[in-house]
Amino acid sequence: GSISRALEMARAVNEAGMGCGISINPETNEEEIFPLLETGLVDLVDILAVEPGFGGQQFQEVALSKLEKLRSWIDARGVDIKLLVDGG
């Protein structure tokens, strides 16, 4: 699935000596990326607050709940993953 493809890409990025970030769309459930975050291969999550590719959109409040849930998950595990909210 998409997580296995993302994991493959994250490994390649890390093996090349770079940090790896991922973005999640407003409709993506943040829990879907927990298995990827658990690998330690991702050091940044970009939470999109608008649908990609279209200008002038309103900020979608769902991004804030994703931010809170991801922050709690990260803090509970003591891992170093940066979060950012993009768009709107």
Stockholm file with secondary structure:
# STOCKHOLM 1.0

chainA/1-88         GSISRALEMARAVNEAGMGCGISINPETNEEEIFPLLETGLVDLVDILAVEPGFGGQQFQEVALSKLEKLRSWIDARGVDIKLLVDGG
#=GR chainA/1-88 SS CHHHHHHHHHHHHHHTTCCCEEEECTTSCGGGGHHHHHTTCCCEEEEESSCTTCTTCCCCTHHHHHHHHHHHHHHHHTCCCEEEEECC
#=GC SS_cons        CHHHHHHHHHHHHHHTTCCCEEEECTTSCGGGGHHHHHTTCCCEEEEESSCTTCTTCCCCTHHHHHHHHHHHHHHHHTCCCEEEEECC
//
